[in-house]
């Protein structure tokens, strides 16, 4: 680009070039030419400012629209972010159904009622039988289409399915075990015996997750929970003292089951990453073929 015509009249940058320059879309060598010309031409600098104002205004409205449309983090999600949890992890945890007030309130009510019953009958067995089932139920409800409003989005999200499962599992376990631990503090007269729910709880949760890869998110925890109740029934009938699951041998067995189930879960982890049509949760999806047939 030259600054003067042959007849001596000044050259100016083309209006289209100035608009492209303002948008950041002008390419070399025209970009270099306009850059050089703008350094010496006040008239073109004024034209560039006028061309850039509508663009800046439009971009400002776009940013405002994006801010207004962006979902607002809830109290729990905002707290996680403040504690240093990554934004996308906090969003996943905030959408976990069992970490909401309704679930937590129900768990607190159940534990409080159970602790009251323990004091009434002067035996911790009711609490020890119930406490291991709470983390199992919480994890079962935290991943799958039954109660998760974000299930379909998480299935197609570019996130490792097993990683998502583990993120929510750890969150639910921390919450459930924390509430169980607080309830245990309300039973100080039973000492360490009041903590004998912990290893069975971990064993039930790990077993339920491992079986979920093959049986789905409803049948697997249902079978595990039913098996636990049946085991306690048999143990209580066969023993006049402490039921076997809460003895030293029973605790060792629960720890072994937890380790074996965790190893099996790790081995089956790829089953949580298959396509939605073949996932262990697909038959319960509201968009699955079986669901559509049932609805019709």
C-alpha positions in Angstrom: 0.0 0.0 0.0 1.3 3.4 -0.9 0.5 6.6 1.0 0.1 8.8 -2.1 -1.5 8.4 -5.5 0.2 9.3 -8.7 -1.6 12.7 -8.8 -0.5 13.5 -5.2 -3.8 12.7 -3.5 -3.3 10.7 -0.2 -4.1 7.0 -0.1 -6.1 5.6 2.8 -6.7 2.1 4.1 -9.7 0.4 2.6 -12.8 0.3 4.8 -13.1 -3.5 4.5 -9.4 -3.9 5.5 -10.0 -1.7 8.6 -13.0 -3.8 9.7 -11.0 -7.0 9.2 -8.1 -5.4 11.1 -10.4 -4.5 14.0 -11.7 -8.1 14.0 -8.2 -9.5 14.0 -8.8 -11.2 10.7 -6.6 -9.3 8.4 -3.7 -11.5 7.1 -0.2 -10.6 5.9 1.0 -8.9 3.8 -2.1 -6.6 3.9 -1.8 -6.6 7.7 1.8 -5.2 7.6 0.7 -2.6 5.1 -2.2 -1.4 7.2 0.0 -1.4 10.3 2.5 0.8 8.6 -0.1 3.2 7.2 -2.0 3.6 10.5 1.2 4.8 12.2 1.3 7.8 9.9 -2.4 8.4 9.1 -4.6 10.0 11.8 -7.6 9.9 9.5 -7.4 6.1 9.1 -6.8 5.7 12.9 -10.1 7.6 13.4 -11.8 5.3 10.9 -10.4 2.3 12.6 -11.8 3.5 16.0 -15.2 4.0 14.4 -15.1 0.5 12.8 -14.0 -1.1 16.1 -16.8 0.4 18.3 -19.7 -1.7 16.9 -17.4 -4.8 17.1 -16.5 -4.0 20.7 -20.2 -3.4 21.5 -21.3 -6.7 19.9 -18.6 -8.6 21.7 -19.6 -7.0 25.0 -23.2 -8.1 24.5 -22.0 -11.7 23.6 -20.0 -11.8 26.9 -22.9 -10.5 28.8 -25.3 -13.1 27.3 -22.7 -15.8 28.1 -22.5 -14.6 31.7 -26.3 -14.5 32.1 -26.8 -17.9 30.5 -24.1 -19.6 32.5 -25.4 -21.8 35.3 -24.9 -20.4 38.8 -23.0 -22.7 41.1 -25.0 -23.9 44.1 -23.8 -23.4 47.7 -22.2 -26.9 47.8 -20.5 -26.4 44.5 -19.2 -22.9 45.4 -17.8 -24.3 48.7 -15.9 -27.0 46.8 -14.4 -24.5 44.4 -13.4 -22.3 47.4 -11.7 -25.3 48.9 -9.6 -25.8 45.8 -11.6 -28.4 43.9 -11.4 -27.9 40.1 -14.5 -26.3 38.5 -15.6 -29.3 36.4 -15.1 -31.7 39.4 -17.1 -29.4 41.6 -19.9 -29.3 39.0 -20.0 -33.2 38.8 -20.1 -33.5 42.6 -22.7 -30.7 42.9 -25.0 -32.7 40.5 -24.6 -35.9 42.5 -28.2 -36.6 43.8 -27.2 -38.2 47.1 -25.2 -35.1 48.2 -28.3 -33.0 48.2 -30.1 -31.8 51.3 -33.0 -34.3 50.9 -30.7 -37.3 51.0 -28.5 -36.0 53.7 -31.5 -35.1 55.8 -32.9 -38.6 55.4 -29.6 -40.2 56.4 -29.3 -38.0 59.5 -32.9 -38.8 60.5 -32.3 -42.6 60.0 -29.0 -42.5 62.0 -30.6 -40.5 64.8 -33.5 -42.8 65.1 -31.2 -45.8 65.1 -29.0 -44.4 67.8 -32.1 -43.7 69.9 -33.2 -47.3 69.4 -29.7 -48.5 70.4 -30.0 -46.7 73.7 -33.5 -48.0 74.2 -32.5 -51.7 73.9 -28.9 -51.2 75.1 -27.4 -53.1 72.1 -25.4 -51.6 69.2 -26.5 -54.5 66.8 -29.2 -52.5 65.1 -26.8 -49.6 64.3 -24.0 -52.0 63.2 -26.4 -53.8 60.9 -27.7 -50.6 59.3 -24.6 -48.4 59.1 -22.8 -50.5 56.4 -25.8 -50.3 54.1 -25.9 -46.5 54.0 -22.7 -46.0 51.9 -23.8 -48.9 49.6 -27.1 -47.2 49.0 -25.5 -43.8 48.6 -23.1 -45.0 45.9 -25.8 -47.0 44.2 -27.9 -43.9 43.8 -25.1 -41.6 42.8 -24.4 -43.0 39.4 -27.1 -44.2 37.0 -30.3 -42.9 35.3 -32.7 -43.7 38.2 -32.0 -40.5 40.2 -29.2 -38.7 38.4 -30.6 -35.8 36.4 -27.3 -35.4 34.6 -27.0 -39.1 33.6 -27.4 -38.7 29.9 -24.9 -35.8 29.8 -22.3 -37.7 31.8 -22.7 -40.8 29.5 -21.8 -38.9 26.4 -19.3 -36.5 28.1 -15.6 -36.8 27.1 -14.8 -38.0 30.6 -13.5 -41.4 31.6 -16.6 -43.3 32.9 -14.7 -45.1 35.6 -13.1 -41.8 36.8 -16.5 -40.3 37.1 -17.7 -43.2 39.1 -14.8 -43.0 41.4 -15.1 -39.3 41.9 -18.7 -39.6 43.0 -18.0 -42.8 45.0 -15.3 -41.1 47.0 -17.6 -38.1 47.6 -20.4 -40.3 48.8 -18.2 -42.5 50.9 -16.6 -39.5 52.6 -20.1 -38.0 53.3 -21.7 -41.3 54.4 -18.8 -42.5 56.5 -18.5 -39.1 58.1 -22.2 -39.1 59.1 -21.8 -42.7 60.4 -18.7 -41.6 62.3 -20.7 -38.8 64.0 -23.4 -41.3 64.9 -20.7 -43.6 66.4 -19.5 -40.8 68.6 -23.0 -40.8 70.1 -22.4 -44.4 71.3 -19.2 -44.0 73.5 -20.2 -46.7 76.0 -19.6 -49.4 73.3 -16.0 -48.3 72.6 -14.3 -49.7 69.5 -17.1 -52.2 69.0 -19.2 -49.3 67.7 -16.8 -48.9 64.9 -17.1 -52.5 63.6 -19.5 -51.3 60.9 -16.6 -49.6 59.0 -15.0 -52.6 57.3 -18.3 -54.3 56.4 -19.4 -51.0 54.9 -16.4 -50.7 52.7 -16.7 -54.4 51.7 -20.4 -54.0 50.7 -19.7 -50.8 48.7 -16.8 -52.3 46.8 -18.7 -55.5 46.1 -21.7 -53.6 44.9 -19.6 -51.5 42.5 -17.8 -54.6 41.1 -21.0 -56.4 40.5 -22.6 -53.3 38.9 -20.2 -53.7 36.0 -22.0 -57.0 35.2 -25.5 -56.7 36.8 -26.3 -53.0 36.5 -26.9 -50.3 39.1 -30.1 -51.7 40.5 -29.7 -55.5 40.7 -26.1 -55.4 42.0 -26.6 -53.3 45.2 -29.9 -55.0 45.8 -28.3 -58.4 45.8 -25.4 -57.2 48.0 -27.7 -55.5 50.5 -30.0 -58.5 50.6 -27.0 -60.8 51.1 -25.9 -58.7 54.0 -29.3 -58.9 55.7 -29.4 -62.6 55.2 -25.9 -63.1 56.6 -26.8 -61.1 59.7 -30.0 -63.1 60.2 -28.1 -66.4 60.0 -25.3 -65.0 62.2 -27.7 -63.7 64.9 -29.5 -67.1 65.0 -26.3 -69.1 65.2 -24.6 -66.9 67.9 -25.8 -65.9 71.3 -23.1 -63.2 71.6 -21.7 -60.9 69.1 -22.7 -61.9 65.5 -19.8 -63.2 63.5 -19.4 -60.2 61.1 -18.5 -58.0 64.1 -16.0 -60.3 65.6 -12.2 -60.1 64.9 -12.5 -63.0 62.4 -15.5 -61.4 60.7 -13.7 -58.0 60.5 -10.7 -59.7 58.9 -13.0 -61.4 56.4 -14.7 -58.1 55.6 -11.3 -56.5 54.9 -10.3 -59.4 52.6 -13.6 -59.1 50.7 -13.1 -55.3 50.3 -9.6 -55.9 48.8 -10.8 -58.6 46.4 -13.8 -56.5 45.3 -11.6 -53.5 44.8 -9.2 -55.5 42.6 -12.2 -56.9 40.6 -13.6 -53.4 40.2 -10.2 -52.2 38.9 -10.1 -55.1 36.5 -13.6 -54.4 35.2 -13.1 -50.6 34.9 -13.3 -50.6 31.1 -16.9 -51.8 31.3 -17.8 -48.3 32.5 -16.3 -46.6 29.4 -18.2 -48.4 26.7 -20.8 -46.7 24.5 -24.2 -45.8 26.1 -25.9 -48.6 24.2 -23.6 -51.2 25.8 -23.0 -49.6 29.2 -24.1 -51.5 32.4 -26.6 -48.7 33.0 -28.1 -48.5 29.5 -31.1 -50.8 30.1 -32.3 -48.4 32.8 -31.8 -45.3 30.7 -34.9 -43.4 29.8 -33.6 -43.3 26.3 -32.9 -47.0 26.0 -34.9 -49.3 23.6 -36.4 -51.2 26.6 -37.5 -47.9 28.2 -39.1 -46.8 25.0 -41.0 -50.1 24.6 -42.2 -49.8 28.1 -43.4 -46.2 27.6 -45.2 -47.2 24.4 
